Every structure is written in structure tokens, then in C-alpha cells.
């Protein structure tokens, strides 16, 4: 017989799944002004109520702003980060019901031509993103332009919640892989077929990444983008999608990073990941309060909670 606490865990997981699904449906039915108001209220509530997380966000954004930032400036930036995070989740829930014409109207981009050329030439391409702004509308825009993207999503509990999020993204034309041993080979196969891979890569979830300097302190970032670029020959484009007022978004695709092969794969992954870290810094510095890094990301901050 299953233990009582196991039944409680299953029931809680089911309740979480149903709550997300119901909320997602309600948000898609709301007029945009009402959804925007909900996002503002949710962001302000999180900024005050999520006390365990606020010190982490303050520490992370403080690194971006630097030691010259005053206390008031930093607190305002933290408040805006919670607002941006709430906006991201609400807009993500609404995206599956957003029509193509509205997506094209609300989205602009710079630096797209080299990415499109690589895909048209069947060389494949990798876009490497930070947890910044609202990247998923960029994925939807790329699908509408004829360049569907494959990505790896962070595992969610319960599993049915992950499957629901996965189905929502796939309804927008994104191919979503679960993290695991098979995801790397699937991504490599995608690139060798000349298609697009997108990876959010400013946080080392597995804890076995490449040691780099990131905002002035050593930490680790995932090796995946560099490793895939080196193995496939596909260009690696640092990319971000920024939120703008009025439900608009702007994508920035930086020039592809130079890929130099010395014959020593580990050293090549190291140097390419270091270069990527510098590019991610530039993208995040452009909008620090849109950086949704709500977990400790440096060894010295692991105890901040």
C-alpha cells in the first residue's frame, strides 16, 4: 500500500498541475489590459511576499549594476525584476492563443540576417540566451518565419505539469526536449540537419559546467552551446528578447562567436564558453531588471536564500 505521505504528494502535484492549467486558460481568455493589470499586481505581490528569494535577486542584479549602484537604485531594480518575471509568465501563458499577425506586429528584431542565412544554407544555428525578458515569443516569431526551434526545457514536477508546458510550447511550433542523456544527441542531429537549436544557458543546472568569470566572479556555465557548436560546425549566436511597454518585444541577435579548433576539445569548449559569458553579460547589462535569475548563481551565494 502506498504511504499516506505519498498520496499527499501525488494529490499536491495534481493540484499544482490543475491550477497552472486553469490559470493558463483564464489568462488566454482575458483582454490584454486585464492581463497586464494582473501581471502588475502579481509582480508587486511577489516583490514583497517572496522574502526568501528577494535577497538572491538583489545579489544577482547587484553584480550587474556594479558597486556604484546606490541602495535605492538597487531596490527599485529588484522590484522591476519581479514585475518583469510576472509579466513573462502571464505572457507565456497567453502566447498559445496569440495570432500570427499580432505576433509579427508586436515583435521586432536586429541581427536576424546572418542567422537566417546560416539556416537557409543548411549549416544549422544555435542561439544562446540568458533568462532575460521573454524569449518564447522570439521562438514563436522564428517559427512563423519558417525557422522552428528545438530546445531543452528544465524538468518540472509533477511530470504531467512538464508535459502540459511542453504541449503548450509545441503548439507554438517549438520542439521541446526533456533534459537527459539523449537530449544532447538529439540537438546535434537537429543541427546536422541544418535546423535551429535554442538554449537558455546562463545557469548551470547540472553543476558540471565550464568554469568562467561572469560579472566579475568565477562560476560555471553550461558547456552545451559551445560543445554543440564545435561538434556540428553550426554558428553560435548570443541572443536576447527584451520586453517593451505596450506588449511589444525586441530581439537582439549578436554576431556569431568565432569558433577556433585547436584539436583539444576541452580547451576549445573552455575558450568558447568564456567568450559566450562575455556576450551574455552585454545582453543582461542592457536590461538588468529583466534578468530572471532567481536562484544563487555563484558559489559565494549558495547560502543566500
C-alpha positions in Angstrom: 0.0 0.0 0.0 1.3 3.5 -0.8 2.2 5.5 2.3 -0.1 8.4 3.3 2.6 11.0 2.6 3.0 9.6 -0.9 -0.7 10.1 -1.5 -0.5 13.6 -0.3 2.5 14.2 -2.6 0.6 12.9 -5.6 -2.5 14.9 -4.7 -0.5 18.1 -4.2 1.2 17.5 -7.6 -2.1 17.0 -9.3 -3.5 20.2 -7.7 -0.5 22.2 -8.9 -0.9 20.9 -12.4 -4.7 21.7 -12.5 -4.0 25.1 -11.0 -1.5 26.0 -13.7 -3.7 24.6 -16.5 -6.8 26.5 -15.2 -4.9 29.7 -14.7 -3.4 29.4 -18.2 -6.8 29.1 -19.7 -8.2 32.0 -17.8 -5.3 34.3 -18.8 -5.8 33.5 -22.5 -9.4 34.5 -22.2 -8.6 37.8 -20.6 -8.4 41.0 -22.6 -4.9 42.3 -22.8 -5.5 45.3 -20.4 -6.8 42.9 -17.8 -3.9 40.6 -18.2 -1.5 43.5 -17.9 -3.1 44.6 -14.7 -2.9 41.0 -13.3 0.8 41.0 -14.1 1.4 44.3 -12.3 -0.4 43.1 -9.2 1.3 39.7 -9.2 4.8 41.3 -9.6 4.2 43.8 -6.8 2.9 41.0 -4.6 5.9 38.7 -5.3 8.3 41.5 -4.7 7.1 41.9 -1.1 5.9 38.3 -0.3 8.7 36.2 -1.7 11.1 37.2 1.1 13.3 34.2 0.7 14.1 34.9 -2.9 14.4 38.7 -2.8 18.0 38.7 -1.3 19.1 36.3 -4.1 17.6 38.6 -6.8 19.2 41.6 -5.1 22.6 39.9 -5.0 22.4 38.9 -8.7 21.3 42.2 -10.0 23.8 44.0 -7.8 26.6 42.2 -9.6 25.2 43.5 -12.9 24.7 47.1 -11.7 28.1 47.1 -10.0 29.4 48.6 -6.8 28.4 52.2 -7.9 24.7 51.4 -7.6 23.0 53.0 -4.7 20.7 51.1 -2.3 17.6 52.8 -3.6 18.5 52.2 -7.2 19.2 48.5 -6.4 15.8 48.0 -4.6 13.9 49.7 -7.5 15.7 47.3 -9.9 14.7 44.3 -7.8 11.1 45.4 -7.7 11.2 45.8 -11.5 12.7 42.3 -11.8 9.7 40.7 -10.0 7.4 42.8 -12.3 9.2 41.5 -15.3 9.1 37.9 -14.1 5.3 38.1 -13.5 4.9 39.7 -17.0 6.9 36.9 -18.5 4.8 34.1 -17.0 1.5 35.7 -17.9 2.6 36.4 -21.4 3.9 32.9 -21.8 0.5 31.5 -20.7 -1.2 33.8 -23.3 1.1 33.0 -26.2 -0.6 29.8 -27.5 -3.7 31.8 -28.2 -1.9 34.7 -29.9 -2.5 35.0 -33.6 0.3 35.3 -36.2 -0.5 38.8 -37.2 -0.4 40.0 -33.6 3.0 38.3 -33.0 4.5 39.9 -36.1 3.1 43.3 -35.1 4.5 43.1 -31.6 7.9 41.7 -32.3 11.0 43.4 -33.8 14.5 42.1 -34.2 18.0 43.2 -35.1 20.8 41.0 -36.4 18.5 38.4 -37.9 20.0 38.2 -41.4 23.2 36.1 -40.5 21.1 33.7 -38.5 18.6 33.3 -41.4 21.5 32.8 -43.9 23.0 30.0 -41.8 19.7 28.2 -41.7 18.9 28.8 -45.4 22.3 27.3 -46.2 21.5 24.3 -44.0 24.5 24.9 -41.7 22.3 24.9 -38.7 22.5 27.5 -36.0 22.5 27.8 -32.2 21.0 30.8 -30.3 22.3 31.0 -26.7 20.1 33.0 -24.4 20.0 34.2 -20.8 16.9 34.1 -18.6 16.1 37.5 -19.8 12.9 39.2 -21.0 10.5 36.9 -22.8 12.4 34.5 -25.1 9.5 32.3 -26.0 7.8 34.9 -28.2 11.1 35.0 -30.1 10.7 31.3 -30.7 7.2 31.7 -31.9 8.3 34.5 -34.2 11.0 32.3 -35.7 8.5 29.6 -36.3 6.3 32.0 -38.2 9.3 33.0 -40.3 9.9 29.3 -41.2 12.6 28.5 -38.7 11.2 26.3 -35.9 13.4 25.9 -32.9 14.4 22.9 -30.8 15.2 23.5 -27.2 15.6 21.7 -23.8 13.3 22.6 -21.0 14.0 22.4 -17.3 12.2 19.5 -15.7 9.1 20.4 -13.7 7.3 18.5 -11.1 4.9 16.8 -11.3 5.7 15.2 -14.7 2.2 16.0 -16.0 2.9 19.7 -15.5 6.1 19.4 -17.6 4.1 17.5 -20.3 1.5 20.3 -20.3 4.1 23.0 -20.6 5.7 21.0 -23.3 2.5 20.7 -25.2 1.8 24.4 -24.9 5.2 25.2 -26.4 4.9 22.6 -29.2 1.5 24.1 -30.1 3.6 27.2 -31.0 5.9 25.3 -33.2 8.7 24.8 -30.7 10.2 21.3 -30.3 10.8 20.7 -26.6 13.2 18.0 -25.3 13.3 16.9 -21.7 16.7 17.1 -20.1 18.6 13.8 -20.1 21.3 11.8 -21.7 19.5 11.6 -25.0 18.9 15.4 -25.4 22.5 16.2 -26.5 22.5 13.7 -29.4 19.0 14.9 -30.4 20.3 18.5 -30.5 23.3 17.5 -32.5 21.2 15.6 -35.0 19.0 18.7 -35.3 22.0 20.9 -36.1 23.4 18.5 -38.6 20.1 18.6 -40.4 20.5 22.3 -40.8 17.9 23.4 -38.3 17.8 25.7 -35.3 18.6 25.0 -31.7 17.9 27.5 -28.9 19.4 27.1 -25.4 19.0 29.1 -22.2 22.5 28.9 -20.8 23.2 31.4 -18.0 22.7 28.9 -15.2 24.5 25.6 -14.7 21.6 23.3 -13.6 23.7 20.1 -13.8 26.6 21.6 -11.8 29.2 20.2 -14.2 29.7 23.2 -16.4 32.7 25.3 -17.5 34.4 27.5 -15.0 34.3 31.1 -16.3 34.3 34.7 -15.0 30.8 36.0 -15.1 30.1 39.5 -13.8 33.5 39.7 -12.1 33.4 36.4 -10.2 34.1 32.8 -11.1 31.2 30.4 -11.6 30.2 27.7 -14.0 28.1 27.9 -17.2 26.8 25.0 -19.2 29.2 23.5 -21.8 26.3 22.6 -24.1 26.2 25.5 -26.5 30.0 25.5 -27.1 30.2 21.8 -27.4 27.4 21.6 -29.9 28.9 24.4 -32.0 32.3 22.7 -32.1 30.9 19.3 -32.9 28.4 20.4 -35.5 30.1 23.4 -37.1 26.9 25.4 -36.6 27.4 29.1 -35.8 26.7 30.2 -32.2 24.6 33.4 -31.8 24.3 35.1 -28.4 20.7 36.3 -28.3 18.1 38.0 -26.1 14.5 39.1 -26.3 13.6 42.2 -24.3 10.2 43.3 -23.0 8.9 46.7 -24.1 5.9 48.7 -23.0 2.6 48.0 -24.7 3.1 44.3 -25.0 6.0 44.7 -27.5 9.2 42.8 -27.7 12.6 43.3 -29.3 15.1 40.6 -30.2 18.8 41.2 -30.4 20.9 38.6 -32.2 24.6 39.3 -31.7 27.2 38.3 -34.3 28.2 34.6 -34.3 31.1 33.9 -32.0 34.4 33.0 -33.7 34.9 29.2 -33.4 38.5 28.2 -33.3 39.5 24.5 -33.2 42.9 23.6 -31.8 42.4 19.9 -31.7 41.9 20.0 -27.9 38.2 19.8 -27.4 38.2 20.7 -23.7 40.3 23.8 -24.2 38.1 24.8 -27.2 34.9 24.5 -25.1 36.5 26.5 -22.4 37.5 29.4 -24.6 34.2 29.5 -26.5 32.2 29.4 -23.2 34.3 32.2 -21.8 33.6 34.3 -24.9 29.9 33.4 -24.6 29.9 34.5 -20.9 31.1 38.0 -22.0 28.3 38.2 -24.6 25.7 37.2 -22.1 27.0 40.0 -19.8 26.4 42.5 -22.5 22.9 41.3 -23.2 22.0 41.3 -19.5 23.6 44.7 -18.8 21.2 46.2 -21.4 18.2 45.4 -19.1 19.3 44.1 -15.7 15.7 44.2 -14.3 14.6 41.8 -17.0 17.1 39.2 -15.8 15.0 36.4 -14.2 17.9 34.9 -12.2 16.1 34.0 -9.0 18.5 31.3 -7.8 22.0 31.6 -6.4 24.3 31.5 -9.4 27.8 31.9 -7.9 29.5 29.7 -5.3 29.7 32.5 -2.8 25.9 32.9 -2.9 24.9 29.3 -2.4 23.9 30.1 1.1 21.7 33.1 0.2 18.1 32.0 0.4 
